[in-house]
């Protein structure tokens, strides 16, 4: 059966008419659109930023809209902190700011002047791993390892803040950190091991 490849005269007139209309949009209208767009979505603003990460001061120029997560990964090349959901729902980007855990994907870097940021790269003591890192290794607290930096940072805060009285307390405190591999039993065991030491 042969397909009909002939187009009607009506189809041809409609198509060429639409293209002619699009081509005739005045340049003034395009310029107005650009001005309105820039008013609604302002152009980026670069400011000097001094931030302390892992007890080292960094001075750089940063967009005022840059998140801490993007600053760490893109500007400082500290890629241990992971970008999971970029919406504050998975916990993979957890770091400490002045000892408190925060989601770096929801924290603007411009808010960190005068504060100390600690990432997964900054918790070891030279060649000696942090006790929580050692516990995660010995208790199989990870599988693929993608969420592990955020899990460890939250686990350290969990122990520090005293949320280790029961398995239920640990699970409640760690509920903001998702592990798609399901290594939750090893994570809880790691936290209990560090809390007991």
The 8 nearest C-alpha neighbors of each residue, nearest first, counted from 0:
[[1, 2, 3, 4, 5, 6, 7, 10],
 [0, 2, 3, 4, 5, 6, 7, 8],
 [3, 1, 4, 0, 5, 6, 7, 10],
 [2, 4, 5, 1, 6, 0, 7, 10],
 [5, 3, 2, 6, 1, 7, 0, 10],
 [6, 4, 3, 7, 2, 8, 10, 11],
 [7, 5, 4, 10, 8, 11, 3, 9],
 [6, 8, 10, 9, 11, 5, 12, 4],
 [7, 9, 11, 10, 12, 6, 13, 5],
 [8, 10, 12, 7, 11, 13, 6, 14],
 [11, 9, 13, 7, 8, 12, 14, 6],
 [10, 12, 8, 14, 9, 13, 15, 7],
 [11, 13, 9, 15, 10, 14, 16, 8],
 [14, 12, 16, 10, 11, 15, 17, 9],
 [15, 13, 17, 11, 16, 12, 10, 18],
 [14, 16, 18, 12, 17, 13, 19, 11],
 [15, 17, 19, 13, 14, 18, 12, 20],
 [18, 16, 20, 14, 19, 15, 13, 21],
 [17, 19, 21, 15, 20, 16, 22, 14],
 [18, 20, 16, 22, 17, 21, 15, 23],
 [19, 21, 17, 23, 18, 22, 16, 24],
 [22, 20, 18, 23, 19, 24, 17, 16],
 [23, 21, 19, 20, 24, 18, 25, 17],
 [22, 24, 20, 21, 25, 19, 18, 26],
 [25, 23, 22, 21, 26, 20, 28, 29],
 [26, 24, 27, 28, 23, 29, 22, 30],
 [25, 27, 29, 28, 30, 24, 31, 23],
 [28, 26, 30, 25, 29, 31, 24, 32],
 [27, 29, 31, 26, 30, 25, 32, 24],
 [28, 30, 26, 32, 27, 31, 33, 25],
 [29, 31, 27, 33, 32, 28, 26, 34],
 [32, 30, 28, 34, 33, 29, 27, 35],
 [31, 33, 29, 35, 30, 34, 36, 28],
 [34, 32, 36, 30, 31, 35, 37, 29],
 [35, 33, 31, 37, 36, 32, 38, 30],
 [36, 34, 38, 32, 37, 33, 31, 39],
 [35, 37, 33, 39, 38, 34, 40, 32],
 [38, 36, 41, 40, 34, 35, 39, 33],
 [39, 37, 35, 36, 41, 40, 34, 42],
 [38, 40, 36, 37, 41, 35, 34, 42],
 [41, 39, 37, 38, 36, 42, 35, 43],
 [42, 40, 37, 38, 39, 43, 36, 44],
 [41, 43, 37, 40, 44, 38, 39, 36],
 [42, 44, 62, 41, 45, 63, 64, 40],
 [43, 45, 62, 63, 46, 42, 64, 61],
 [44, 46, 62, 61, 60, 63, 43, 47],
 [45, 47, 60, 61, 48, 62, 44, 63],
 [48, 46, 60, 59, 61, 49, 45, 58],
 [49, 47, 59, 58, 60, 46, 61, 50],
 [48, 50, 58, 57, 112, 59, 56, 47],
 [49, 51, 57, 56, 112, 48, 52, 111],
 [50, 52, 56, 115, 55, 54, 57, 116],
 [53, 51, 116, 55, 54, 117, 115, 50],
 [52, 54, 117, 121, 55, 116, 118, 51],
 [55, 53, 52, 51, 56, 115, 117, 116],
 [54, 56, 51, 52, 53, 57, 50, 115],
 [57, 55, 51, 50, 52, 54, 58, 49],
 [58, 56, 50, 49, 51, 59, 55, 52],
 [59, 57, 49, 48, 50, 56, 60, 47],
 [60, 58, 48, 47, 61, 57, 49, 46],
 [59, 61, 47, 46, 48, 45, 62, 58],
 [62, 60, 45, 46, 63, 47, 59, 48],
 [61, 63, 45, 64, 65, 44, 43, 46],
 [62, 64, 65, 44, 109, 61, 45, 46],
 [65, 63, 62, 66, 107, 43, 108, 109],
 [66, 64, 62, 63, 107, 108, 69, 70],
 [67, 65, 107, 108, 68, 69, 106, 104],
 [66, 68, 108, 70, 103, 69, 107, 106],
 [69, 67, 103, 104, 71, 66, 70, 72],
 [70, 68, 72, 66, 73, 71, 67, 65],
 [69, 71, 67, 74, 68, 73, 72, 66],
 [72, 70, 75, 77, 68, 69, 74, 73],
 [71, 73, 78, 76, 77, 69, 70, 75],
 [72, 74, 69, 70, 76, 71, 75, 77],
 [73, 75, 70, 76, 71, 72, 69, 77],
 [74, 76, 71, 77, 72, 73, 70, 57],
 [77, 75, 72, 73, 78, 74, 71, 70],
 [78, 76, 72, 71, 75, 79, 80, 120],
 [77, 79, 72, 80, 76, 81, 71, 73],
 [80, 78, 77, 81, 119, 120, 148, 118],
 [79, 81, 92, 78, 148, 119, 118, 149],
 [82, 80, 92, 91, 79, 83, 78, 145],
 [83, 81, 92, 85, 91, 84, 80, 68],
 [82, 84, 91, 85, 81, 89, 92, 90],
 [83, 85, 86, 89, 82, 88, 87, 91],
 [86, 84, 104, 83, 87, 82, 88, 105],
 [87, 85, 84, 88, 104, 105, 89, 83],
 [88, 86, 85, 89, 102, 105, 104, 90],
 [87, 89, 86, 90, 84, 175, 85, 176],
 [88, 90, 177, 176, 91, 87, 84, 175],
 [91, 89, 176, 92, 93, 175, 149, 88],
 [92, 90, 149, 146, 81, 83, 89, 93],
 [91, 93, 81, 80, 90, 149, 103, 102],
 [94, 92, 149, 102, 90, 101, 91, 103],
 [95, 93, 118, 100, 101, 152, 117, 103],
 [96, 94, 100, 99, 117, 98, 116, 101],
 [95, 97, 116, 99, 98, 115, 100, 117],
 [96, 98, 115, 99, 114, 95, 116, 117],
 [97, 99, 95, 96, 100, 117, 156, 115],
 [100, 98, 95, 96, 97, 101, 156, 94],
 [99, 101, 95, 94, 96, 93, 153, 156],
 [102, 100, 93, 94, 95, 103, 99, 96],
 [103, 101, 93, 104, 105, 92, 87, 94],
 [102, 104, 68, 67, 106, 105, 92, 101],
 [103, 105, 68, 102, 85, 106, 66, 67],
 [106, 104, 103, 102, 87, 66, 107, 86],
 [107, 105, 103, 66, 67, 104, 108, 102],
 [106, 108, 66, 109, 67, 110, 65, 64],
 [107, 109, 67, 66, 110, 111, 65, 106],
 [108, 110, 107, 111, 63, 112, 48, 65],
 [111, 109, 108, 107, 112, 106, 114, 113],
 [112, 110, 114, 109, 108, 113, 50, 107],
 [111, 113, 114, 50, 110, 49, 109, 48],
 [112, 114, 111, 115, 50, 51, 49, 110],
 [115, 113, 111, 112, 97, 116, 96, 51],
 [114, 116, 97, 51, 96, 52, 117, 113],
 [117, 115, 96, 52, 95, 53, 51, 97],
 [118, 116, 53, 95, 121, 52, 94, 96],
 [119, 117, 94, 120, 121, 95, 53, 116],
 [118, 120, 121, 122, 148, 79, 80, 152],
 [121, 119, 118, 122, 79, 123, 77, 53],
 [120, 122, 53, 118, 119, 117, 123, 124],
 [123, 121, 119, 129, 120, 124, 118, 117],
 [124, 122, 128, 129, 121, 127, 125, 120],
 [125, 123, 127, 126, 128, 122, 129, 121],
 [124, 126, 127, 123, 128, 122, 121, 129],
 [125, 127, 124, 128, 123, 129, 122, 121],
 [128, 126, 124, 125, 123, 129, 130, 133],
 [127, 129, 123, 132, 133, 130, 124, 126],
 [128, 130, 123, 132, 131, 122, 133, 127],
 [131, 129, 133, 132, 134, 128, 193, 123],
 [132, 130, 134, 133, 129, 135, 193, 151],
 [131, 133, 135, 129, 134, 130, 128, 136],
 [132, 134, 130, 136, 131, 135, 137, 128],
 [135, 133, 189, 131, 137, 136, 132, 138],
 [134, 136, 140, 132, 138, 189, 133, 137],
 [135, 137, 133, 134, 139, 138, 132, 140],
 [136, 138, 134, 135, 139, 133, 140, 189],
 [139, 137, 135, 185, 140, 136, 189, 134],
 [140, 138, 185, 136, 141, 135, 137, 142],
 [139, 141, 185, 186, 135, 138, 182, 136],
 [142, 140, 144, 139, 182, 147, 143, 135],
 [141, 143, 144, 180, 182, 140, 139, 181],
 [142, 144, 145, 141, 180, 146, 147, 179],
 [145, 143, 147, 142, 141, 146, 148, 140],
 [144, 146, 147, 143, 81, 148, 91, 142],
 [145, 147, 91, 144, 149, 148, 150, 178],
 [146, 148, 150, 144, 149, 145, 151, 141],
 [149, 147, 151, 150, 119, 146, 80, 152],
 [150, 148, 91, 93, 152, 151, 147, 92],
 [149, 151, 147, 153, 148, 152, 154, 146],
 [152, 150, 154, 148, 153, 149, 147, 155],
 [151, 153, 149, 155, 154, 150, 94, 93],
 [154, 152, 156, 150, 151, 155, 157, 149],
 [153, 155, 157, 151, 156, 152, 150, 190],
 [156, 154, 152, 158, 157, 153, 151, 159],
 [157, 155, 159, 153, 154, 158, 160, 100],
 [158, 156, 154, 162, 155, 160, 159, 153],
 [157, 159, 161, 155, 156, 160, 194, 162],
 [160, 158, 156, 161, 157, 155, 162, 154],
 [159, 161, 157, 158, 162, 156, 163, 155],
 [162, 160, 158, 163, 159, 157, 164, 156],
 [163, 161, 157, 168, 160, 164, 169, 158],
 [162, 164, 169, 165, 161, 168, 158, 194],
 [165, 163, 162, 168, 166, 161, 169, 167],
 [166, 164, 168, 167, 163, 169, 162, 170],
 [165, 167, 169, 168, 170, 187, 163, 164],
 [166, 168, 170, 165, 169, 171, 164, 172],
 [169, 167, 171, 165, 166, 170, 162, 163],
 [168, 170, 166, 172, 163, 167, 171, 173],
 [171, 169, 167, 173, 168, 172, 174, 166],
 [170, 172, 168, 174, 169, 173, 167, 175],
 [171, 173, 169, 170, 174, 168, 157, 162],
 [172, 174, 170, 175, 171, 176, 169, 153],
 [175, 173, 171, 176, 172, 170, 177, 169],
 [176, 174, 173, 90, 89, 177, 88, 172],
 [177, 175, 90, 89, 174, 173, 150, 91],
 [176, 178, 89, 179, 175, 90, 174, 146],
 [179, 177, 180, 181, 146, 182, 176, 183],
 [178, 180, 181, 177, 182, 146, 143, 145],
 [179, 181, 178, 182, 142, 143, 141, 183],
 [180, 182, 178, 183, 179, 184, 142, 177],
 [183, 181, 185, 141, 184, 140, 180, 186],
 [182, 184, 186, 181, 185, 187, 178, 140],
 [185, 183, 187, 186, 182, 188, 140, 181],
 [184, 186, 140, 188, 139, 138, 183, 187],
 [185, 187, 140, 183, 189, 188, 184, 190],
 [188, 186, 190, 184, 189, 185, 183, 191],
 [187, 189, 185, 191, 186, 190, 192, 184],
 [190, 188, 134, 186, 192, 135, 187, 191],
 [191, 189, 187, 193, 192, 188, 194, 154],
 [190, 192, 194, 188, 189, 193, 195, 187],
 [191, 193, 189, 195, 190, 194, 188, 196],
 [194, 192, 196, 190, 195, 191, 131, 189],
 [195, 193, 191, 192, 196, 158, 190, 163],
 [194, 196, 192, 193, 191, 190, 163, 158],
 [195, 193, 194, 192, 191, 130, 190, 158]]
